[in-house]
Amino acid sequence: MSSLSISDLTKLQTSKYANLGSLAILAFDFCITFSEEVRWTWFRRWDAIRVIFVISRYLPFANVGMIAYAALGVSNQCASLLEQNIIHIISIVAAEALLVIRTWAFWQKSKRLLIGLSVYVVLLIAANLAVVELSSTISIPGEEPPPGTCYFESSRSDAVAYIFLALFESMILILTVYKRFHDYKNFQSGIVVTLYHDDVFYTLCILAVTLANVITGTALPSAYSNMFDTWSVTAFWHHEFYSVFDIATNVSANRPRQ
């Protein structure tokens, strides 16, 4: 790493510390919420939603752990990132699937909404692939990582995926707010209020982290490009657990006593 300046090394170290901090938060939060997970999810029947929940609950540990390991690397020798990328994608897809399921439930399980969201996702994926293919032939302005090295950095084109992810999360937010004020404006059910406020709050948090990834990947020096890699997964992780926990608690509190 001697080819890097002191300034670049400082930026890389800041990025690494940010990712390690996310791992610490993930581990701490798991420890303090494990008993609630056992209470509300372990003894429920297995179905597609529970499978997605378990994937989005536990796979991030492997994902964040692998990113943290890469951050702690003391060599710039290239290693295969295929497994890390696959786990990262599956973690985000599982968490985004929970967002879709919650929005679908809030829209009273509308088939039209589910079909519309599915088409929208396919279009975003197709557009993302097209832009990535185009970016391989067109140079994106900005500082790039040193060629032929494997520092804890990403190329400018890698931030494109986060742009389309932000578009998807914005659509989820718009659909939730619209439904709340269009159909549930005067509806004060505890479950509906909890579902709405949690969705809006956590989606805003996830969107903020996604936009932070876009900014660090496109506007800041390349040494900062991976600063929020693990934070996106951690934000999803917080959303899927706390939203489920809040709803379960609300349902239990409003259940008639025998």
C-alpha positions as a printed Julia matrix, in Angstrom:
258×3 Matrix{Float64}:
   0.0     0.0     0.0
   3.07    2.2    -0.21
   1.84    3.67   -3.51
  -0.89    5.52   -1.65
  -0.36    8.9    -0.05
  -0.9     9.57    3.66
  -4.12   11.37    2.76
  -5.43    8.37    0.81
  -4.48    5.98    3.62
  -6.36    8.17    6.11
  -9.46    8.15    3.91
  -9.29    4.36    3.52
  -8.9     3.94    7.27
 -11.96    6.12    7.89
 -13.97    3.97    5.49
 -12.8     0.79    7.22
 -13.66    2.1    10.68
 -17.17    2.99    9.47
 -17.76   -0.58    8.29
 -16.36   -2.11   11.48
 -18.63    0.19   13.49
 -21.62   -1.15   11.57
 -20.59   -4.73   12.43
 -20.38   -3.81   16.12
 -23.88   -2.27   16.03
 -25.27   -5.33   14.25
 -23.82   -7.71   16.85
 -24.93   -5.57   19.8
 -28.46   -5.17   18.46
 -28.75   -8.9    17.85
 -27.81   -9.62   21.47
 -30.45   -7.28   22.9
 -33.24   -8.42   20.55
 -32.64  -12.16   20.43
 -35.16  -12.95   23.19
 -37.87  -11.01   21.35
 -37.07  -12.86   18.14
 -37.52  -16.17   19.94
 -40.81  -14.99   21.42
 -42.39  -13.66   18.25
 -40.98  -15.78   15.42
 -39.45  -19.09   16.49
 -42.67  -20.97   17.14
 -44.6   -19.79   14.13
 -45.21  -22.01   11.14
 -42.76  -21.92    8.25
 -43.94  -20.14    5.13
 -42.41  -17.95    2.42
 -42.5   -14.83    4.58
 -40.74  -16.52    7.49
 -38.05  -17.88    5.15
 -37.44  -14.37    3.8
 -37.36  -13.03    7.37
 -34.77  -15.6     8.48
 -32.6   -14.9     5.42
 -32.71  -11.13    5.99
 -32.13  -11.66    9.73
 -29.08  -13.93    9.63
 -27.42  -13.64    6.23
 -26.28  -10.05    6.93
 -23.9   -11.41    9.57
 -22.04  -13.33    6.86
 -22.24  -10.34    4.52
 -21.06   -7.73    7.03
 -18.45  -10.15    8.38
 -16.93  -10.67    4.94
 -16.86   -6.93    4.27
 -15.27   -6.33    7.67
 -12.67   -9.0     6.89
 -11.89   -7.25    3.61
 -11.63   -3.95    5.48
  -9.12   -5.45    7.9
  -6.95   -6.81    5.08
  -3.35   -5.7     5.3
  -2.49   -6.58    1.71
  -3.64   -5.15   -1.6
  -3.48   -8.56   -3.27
  -6.65   -9.29   -5.19
  -9.01  -11.93   -3.88
 -12.23  -13.32   -5.28
 -15.22  -11.17   -4.37
 -17.82  -13.38   -6.02
 -19.09  -14.97   -2.8
 -19.2   -11.62   -1.0
 -21.14   -9.99   -3.83
 -23.64  -12.86   -4.02
 -24.32  -12.74   -0.28
 -24.58   -8.94   -0.38
 -27.14   -9.07   -3.19
 -29.2   -11.83   -1.53
 -29.24   -9.9     1.77
 -30.53   -6.75    0.12
 -33.04   -8.6    -2.07
 -34.48  -10.42    0.96
 -34.81   -7.15    2.89
 -36.37   -5.39   -0.11
 -38.8    -8.32   -0.46
 -40.0    -7.62    3.09
 -40.56   -3.99    2.11
 -42.68   -5.17   -0.82
 -44.64   -7.59    1.37
 -45.38   -4.9     3.97
 -46.47   -2.45    1.27
 -48.61   -5.13   -0.36
 -50.26   -5.86    3.0
 -50.84   -2.14    3.59
 -52.53   -2.01    0.19
 -54.88   -4.82    1.28
 -52.98   -7.43   -0.74
 -53.78   -5.77   -4.04
 -52.82   -7.96   -7.0
 -52.55   -4.9    -9.22
 -50.02   -3.36   -6.87
 -47.98   -6.57   -6.68
 -47.91   -6.87  -10.46
 -47.07   -3.18  -10.83
 -44.2    -3.4    -8.35
 -42.89   -6.54  -10.03
 -42.86   -4.83  -13.43
 -41.2    -1.78  -11.88
 -38.46   -3.93  -10.33
 -37.82   -5.72  -13.63
 -37.52   -2.37  -15.43
 -35.1    -1.06  -12.79
 -32.95   -4.19  -13.04
 -32.91   -3.97  -16.85
 -31.99   -0.28  -16.71
 -29.26   -1.0   -14.15
 -27.73   -3.72  -16.32
 -27.87   -1.46  -19.37
 -26.15    1.41  -17.55
 -23.49   -0.92  -16.11
 -22.8    -2.29  -19.6
 -22.62    1.25  -20.97
 -20.31    2.39  -18.16
 -17.83   -0.34  -19.1
 -17.23    1.45  -22.4
 -17.64    5.05  -21.21
 -15.41    6.58  -18.54
 -17.37    8.02  -15.61
 -15.79   11.29  -14.39
 -14.04   11.18  -11.02
 -11.15    9.58   -9.22
 -10.89    5.81   -9.65
  -9.03    3.21   -7.54
  -5.45    2.52   -8.68
  -5.59    0.01  -11.58
  -4.46   -3.53  -10.86
  -4.94   -3.23   -7.09
  -7.54   -4.42   -4.61
  -7.7    -1.69   -2.02
 -10.91   -1.31   -0.01
 -12.48    0.75   -2.79
 -15.03    0.46   -5.59
 -15.21    1.97   -9.05
 -17.59    4.81   -9.87
 -19.84    2.51  -11.89
 -20.58    0.4    -8.8
 -22.62    3.27   -7.37
 -25.11    2.94  -10.23
 -26.87    0.04   -8.51
 -27.54    2.22   -5.46
 -29.17    4.86   -7.66
 -31.73    2.36   -8.91
 -32.14    0.98   -5.4
 -32.97    4.52   -4.23
 -35.59    4.78   -6.98
 -37.21    1.58   -5.77
 -37.21    2.66   -2.12
 -38.65    6.04   -3.1
 -41.51    4.28   -4.84
 -42.21    2.18   -1.73
 -42.27    5.36    0.36
 -44.62    7.14   -2.06
 -47.02    4.18   -2.15
 -47.13    3.96    1.64
 -47.77    7.69    2.16
 -50.37    7.77   -0.61
 -52.31    4.83    0.79
 -52.25    6.26    4.29
 -53.78    9.6     3.29
 -56.03    8.25    0.55
 -57.69    5.31    2.32
 -56.65    5.47    5.98
 -56.73    9.2     6.68
 -59.29    8.94    9.48
 -58.52    5.36   10.42
 -56.98    5.11   13.89
 -56.44    1.36   14.21
 -53.31    0.69   16.26
 -51.96   -1.83   13.76
 -52.51    0.49   10.78
 -50.89    3.44   12.55
 -47.93    1.27   13.62
 -47.53   -0.21   10.16
 -47.62    3.22    8.52
 -45.31    5.08   10.88
 -42.78    2.23   11.0
 -42.78    1.88    7.24
 -42.23    5.59    6.67
 -39.55    5.92    9.37
 -37.52    2.84    8.45
 -37.86    3.4     4.71
 -36.57    6.94    5.15
 -33.6     5.58    7.11
 -32.87    2.97    4.44
 -33.23    5.57    1.69
 -30.84    7.9     3.51
 -28.16    5.19    3.7
 -28.71    4.29    0.04
 -28.28    7.94   -0.97
 -25.15    8.11    1.2
 -23.77    5.18   -0.82
 -24.59    7.06   -4.03
 -22.83   10.22   -2.8
 -19.72    8.45   -1.51
 -19.54    6.35   -4.66
 -19.9     9.19   -7.15
 -18.92   12.5    -5.58
 -16.28   11.74   -2.93
 -12.74   10.38   -3.44
 -12.67    6.68   -4.29
 -11.14    5.87   -0.9
 -14.57    6.63    0.61
 -16.52    4.56   -1.94
 -17.12    1.59    0.42
 -17.72    3.61    3.58
 -21.42    2.72    3.87
 -21.34   -0.78    2.36
 -22.28   -2.51    5.59
 -24.55    0.3     6.76
 -27.03   -0.4     3.96
 -27.35   -4.0     5.14
 -27.54   -2.94    8.8
 -30.32   -0.44    8.01
 -32.33   -3.17    6.27
 -31.67   -5.49    9.21
 -33.03   -2.97   11.71
 -36.1    -2.38    9.57
 -37.14   -5.99    9.17
 -36.79   -6.88   12.84
 -38.12   -3.8    14.61
 -41.08   -3.42   12.26
 -42.11   -7.05   12.84
 -41.56   -6.68   16.57
 -43.6    -3.46   16.79
 -46.54   -5.01   14.95
 -46.43   -8.19   17.02
 -46.35   -6.16   20.24
 -49.27   -4.04   19.05
 -51.32   -7.08   18.12
 -50.63   -8.68   21.5
 -51.54   -5.5    23.39
 -54.87   -5.18   21.56
 -55.83   -8.86   21.78
 -58.87   -9.43   24.04
 -58.01  -11.06   27.33
 -59.49  -14.5    27.94
